[in-house]
Amino acid sequence: MININMYEVYENWRSGLGKFKWNLISTPFASSKHIVKELIFDDDLKKKTVDDILDDHSKDLIANQKEDEIIIFDFDGERSLDLAFNLNKEFMINPILIFAHIFHSNGIVGTKDMLNKLIKYSYGLKNESSKYGIFLDYDRFSNREYNPREFFNNQYRLTEEEMPYIQDFIKAGIDKVTVISQAPIKIDIKEYIDYIKSSELKLEVHLIE
């Protein structure tokens, strides 16, 4: 059995986040301790590349990202983690994970492969720039029916408590917020976009069908 220190994993993701370190939610890390014991660490995890996930316009937005711009990515948890790791490696983007679910063996949100990537990727991160990206789990809630006898309902919606306030961006020197999301856009992020629109921050939204 491999001994995994989830506090260390949490600190790996938290390192280099600067003023955004408080946005990294500890719940998924703390709640995963009992599941980690069941994990089989596989070097052959299915991984998506940047080209697998993003279209050309998205890649242009990332390549041209300035230090006064932050990009929000909303894709399913595993793809968000693949993106977070690959964009950190290829574009030196510091990933801010905003996942708020409780890891549970029978949970609706969060797979064992997702937890595997959360752990493994944390040890390969580089904190060498002042560019940031926020990475969300698109599967945090859905309208799909489930059997409550078989599944633990750990779904959630993002609120102003989890996402950065406008003032947080301003204090961090952020002038523009870009949102890149799979379509259709989630209602909680639509509400957050409306919140950003109420400020003087620049905003760009790009959806991938």
N, C-alpha and C positions, 0 to 999 in steps of 0.2 A: 504493500500500500504506500502510495506517495503522500508525504505530509505536506499539505498546502496551507500556507498562512494567508488567509483572506484579508487580514489587515494589511499585510505587505502588498498584496495585489491592489487593494484600495489605494494605498500610498503611491504605488507605481502610476496609477491613472491620475492621481491628484498632483503629482509632482509636475512643476512647470506651468500650472494653470494660473498662477499669479492671483489677480483680483477675482478670477472666476472659480477659485478652488472651492468656494462655499456652494457652488451649484452642483458639485458632484455628490449625488445622494448615496448615503451609506447603506440604505435598506437592502438592495440586491446582494451586496457583499456580505453583510452581517447575517442575512437569512439563508445564505447558501452553504453554511458550514456543515449542516447535516447531509446535504446532497453531494458535496465534494467527495465524501467517503465512498459514494457509489460510482464516481466517475471512472471511466477508462480513458486514459489520455492517449489519443490517437494522432500520430503525426500525419495521417492521411485524411484529416478533416477536409470536408468540401469547402473550398474557399473561392470567393468571387473576386475577380480583379476589378480595377476601376473601369476598364472598358466593358466588362460584363454588366455593370450596374448603371453607368452614366452615359448620356448621349454627348454629342460633340459640343453643344452649347454649354452644357454643365461643365465640361472639361475646360472650355475657354474661360468660364467664370472663375474656376479654381486657379487656372494658370495665371490669371490677371488679378488675383486677390491682392489687395494692399493691406498693410498692417492696421489701417483704420477701418477695416471692413471685417465683419464676422459672417460666416456662412452657417446656416442651419440645415442639416440633412435629416429628412424623415423617410426612412426605409425600414423594412422589417429588421428585427434585432440582430440577426446574424449578418445581414448585408451591411447594416450600420457599423457593426464591429469590423467587418472586412474593410469597409471604407475608411474608418477611423485609423486602422493600422496602416493601410496602404497609402493614404494621403499624408500621414505623418512621415512615412518613409520617403515618399516621392516628392512631396511639396512642403515638408517641414511644418505642417499644420498641427498645432497642439489640440488634441481632441478632448472636448468637454462632454462626457457621457451624462445624459439626463434620462436615466432609467429609474423608475420608481416602484417597480413591482417587487413583491415578496417571492423569492425563489421557493418553489414547492414541487415535490416529485410529481404531483398530479395537477399542477397549475396550468391554467389556460395560457398564461403569458410566460415565456422563458423556457427554452429547451435546454437539454444537457449539452448539446453542441454549442449553444450560445454561451453557457457557463464555461465550457472548455475554452472557447475563444477569448472570453473575458479574462481568464487566467493567463493563458498562453501569450496573448498579444501584449499583456501588461509588461512583460519582461523584455520586449523589443522596442519600446517607445524611445524616441529621441526628443529632447526638449531644447532645441537649438534656434528657435525663432520666436517672434512675437505675433505670429498669426494664429488665429483660433477658429475652430469649427465646433458647432454644437451638434451632437449626434443623438437622435431620438429613435424610439422603437415604434414603427408604424402599427404594429400589432398590439399596442397597449390596450386597445379596446375594439370591439366589433359588435355587429348585430347578429352574429351567428348564434344559434341555439346550442346549448350544451346540457348534459345530464349532470345535475348538481350532486348526484351520488357518485359520479365517476371523476368529476373535475373540481378543483379548488378555484374559486373565482378570485383571482388576483389581478383583475383588470383595473385600469385607472385612466383618468383623464388629467392632462396637464393643466395647471392653473398658474396664477401669478406667483404662487408660493414656490413653484419649482423652476420656472423660467426667469431669466434675468429681467430686472426692471429697466425701464428706459434710462433711469439715472445711473444704473450700473454700467451701461454701455458708454454713457457720456464720461463718467469718471475714468473708464478704461481707455478713453481716447477713440472710441468707435464712432464712426460717422455714417456708416452704411450697414444695413442688415440685408443679406441675401438668403432667400429660402429656396432650397432645391428639394422637391418631394415627389414621391410617386403619386399618381393620380388615382382616385380623386383626393383632394386635400382633406385632412381630418378637421372636424368642426372646432376642436380645441386650438389647433394651429391657425385656423381661419380667424378665430377670435383674437389670438395673439397678434396676427398680422394687422387686424383692425386697431389693436392697441398701439402697435408701432406707428401706424399711420397717423395717430393723434399727436405724434411728436414731430420734431424737425429732422429726425433721422431719415436718410435716404433708404429706399426699400426697393428690392427687386425680387420677384417670385417667378420661379420656373418649375413647371410640372412635367413629369415624365410619364407618358401614357404606357 
